[in-house]
Amino acid sequence: MIKEEYKYHHIGLPTTISQKNEEYNEEWKFYGSGYFESQFGIEWLRIEKDSPLHPLIKTVPHIAFVVKDINKSILGQKVIYGPNNPAKGVTVCFIQLDGTPIEFLQFDRPENKIWPNEHKLINPVHRKEKKKELINYKYHHFGISTNLKKRNTLYLKDYKVHYTDHQANPFGIQWMKYDSDCKLPSIVQKLSHVSFQVNNLKQAIKGKKVIIEPYSPSKGVLVAFIEENGAPIEFFQIN
């Protein structure tokens, strides 16, 4: 279970393909895009080869959490970037855990005051839901696609995927390795995904671009995938 001190913020997906509305960071030599237009915090990072960023950040998808005390959060962790202040009122730092870059952000004033953007969409994970919407989103895990063999994996035979236990770490990191004859959509196999537990799956996927229709991988669990901002997002409901 994810500790309450970590509040989901976004996932960062490295890419070599130019994206819409890219913004260039001259100091760290990368183009960032997508976060302001994404309701579920999907950010694309097109990083130049000579960027001084850590190799893991340049090549492996990362997940970001908002924390109250960044110094406390990085205590005893392997820091690979920062702490740094990319703008007044925010501190950023990256750690690495089992080959995964994890970003922490500490905000000392409202985020929309630090990075005002006319394209920013309301993030349903953070907003207070109206009663009539009847949907609650709770961050569950971050599934990272890999071709490498990982230790202590489990196997989902029906869907031909090997995966690590997301509960084995406090951040919900889960590595996913798909068999060559896996029938899941290529976007799910090739790209990393973020997963949210919802209380109303049917309502959560309504009006969305569904790429995997609701199915039951085990008794009492209902799962579906949508595509948002070019990335797969998993929703699941436990009955």
N, C-alpha and C positions, 0 to 999 in steps of 0.2 A: 504494500500500500504506500502511495506517495505521501511523504510527510507534508503536513499542512503548511509548513514554513516555505514550501516551494509552490509558487503560483505560476501556472503555465502562461507563457507569453508568445512564443513563436517557434517555428522550426526553420532552420536555414539549409537550403539545398544547393550545393555547388553545381554549376552548369558551365558549359563552354558555348552555349547558344545565347545570342543577344535576346533580351526580353524587352517588353514594353515599359516605358517610363523609368528607365534605368537612371540611377543617380551615382555619380562617381566619387569615390573617396580617394583623394590624391595621396594622403599620407600612407594609407595601407594598400593602395593600388587594387581596388576592386569596384565592381559595379553592383549595387544592390537594387532590388526591385520586388514588387509584389506585396510587400507587407501592408502598405496603406490601402491597397485594393482588396485585401483578403479578409474575409470574416473570421477565418480560423487560423490566422497567423502563419500563412505560407510565404516565406521569403526566399528569393532566388539570389545566389551570389555568383557572379562571373568574375573570377579572381585572376589577375594577371600572373604570369609565370614568375616574375621577379618580385612579387609581393613579399614583404617581410613577415607576413602572417605565418603562424606555425603550420607545418605541413598537414597536420590533422585537420585544422580549420579549413585549409585549402582543398582538401580531398574528401573528407568524410562529413556527411550531414550532421548538423548539431541541433540540439534543443535548448531553448532559453527559458529561464524562470526568473520571476521577480522575487527578490528577497528583501527582508527588512534591514538586515545587517550583513553586508557583503563580506566584511572582514571575518565575521563569525562563520559564515557559510564556507569560506575557503580554507579555514583553519584545518591543517592536517591533510589538505588535498594537494594534488599535483597541479600547480598553476602553469598554464602554457601561454597566457596573455593577460597583461594588466596586473593589478587594477589600473584602470585608465578612465579619464573623463572625456568622452567624445563630444560632450556638450555640457553647459552649465546646468547642474541639477541632476545629473545622472552619472553613476559609476558602473563600469562594465568590467567583467573579468571572466576568463575562460579557464576551466579545469579540464583534465582528461581522466576518464575512468574506463578501464578495459578497452582502450582504443577509441573511445567515444568523446568528442569534444562537447562540453556542457557549458553554457553561458549563464552567468548570473547578472542581473541588472538591479541596481538600487536607485529608486527615484526619490529625490528630496523635494520635488514639486510635481504637479500634474504633468503626465506625459504629453498631453496635447498642448501644453505651454512650451515644452522643450522642443518637440518636433511637430509644429502645426502643419497640417497638410489637408488641402481641400478634398483629396481623394479618400481620406481615411473613412473606412466603414466601421460600423459598430461591431465589436467582437462579441458574439453571443456567449462565449465562454466567460467573459468578464461582466457582462451587463446583468442587471436585475430583470428577470423575465416577468413579463406581464402575465397575470393569471390566465387570461384567455389563450396564451400561446402554449401553455402546458408542456414546455420543453425545458429540461435542465441538462446542461452539458458539464460533465465532470472528466477532467483529463485522466486517462488511464495508463497509456503507455506510448512509447515511441518505437516503431518497428523499422529497423535499418536493414535494407537489403544488402546481402553480401554473397560473394562466391567462395569465401573462405570457410573452412570447417571450424566450428566453435566447440568448446568443451561443454559437457553437461547439457546437451540439447535434448529436446523432446521432439516427437514426430507426430504430425497430424496426417495419418495415412490417407484419408479420403481426399485431402487437398494437396498431398505430396509436398509438404513443407517442413523443414527442420527449424526449430526455434528455441531460443534460450528463455529461461523463466524471467519475466519482467519484475517479479517480486524479489529477485536475488540482489537488487540494488535499490537505493532510495529514490531513484529518478525514473523508474519505469522503462529502462532501456531494454529493448528486446531485439536480438539479431535474428534475421530471417534468411534461410537458404532454401531455395526452391529447386526441386528435382527438374531435370531437363524435360520431362513429359508432364509437368504441371499444367493444368488447363486454366488456371486463373489468368485474368487479363494481363497483358504485358506491362501495363502501367503500374500494376500492383507488384509485379515481380521485380521490375527494374528500379522503381523509385521507392524511397522510404515514405512511411506514412505516420500520421498521428492518429491516435485512437481516443474516442470519448465515449464514456458510458452515458446513455440517455434514458430518460424515463418513458419516452414515447417515440419509438423508432419510426413508426409510420408517419408521424407528424414531422420528425426530424429530416426525413428524406423528401418530404413533399416539396415539389418545385425545384428540386436539386437535380443535377446530372448524375443519375445513378449508374454506376458501372458494374456493381454486383448486387443483384436483387436480394432482398432479405432471405437468409437461410439459417438453419439451426445446426451449428457444428457440434453441439452437445445438448443434452436435455436441459431445458429451462433457459437457454441462451439463444438470442436472435441477433444476427449480424448482417450488416449491409455496408457497401462502400459507395461513396460518391467521389466525383472529381471536382476540385475547386482550385482555381488558379494553376491548373496544369498538374496538380498533385493528387494522389489518392488520400482519402480521409475515411477512417473507419468509425462507424457508429455501432454500438451494441446495447442490447436491452436484456436485463436479467429478470425473468418472471418469477 
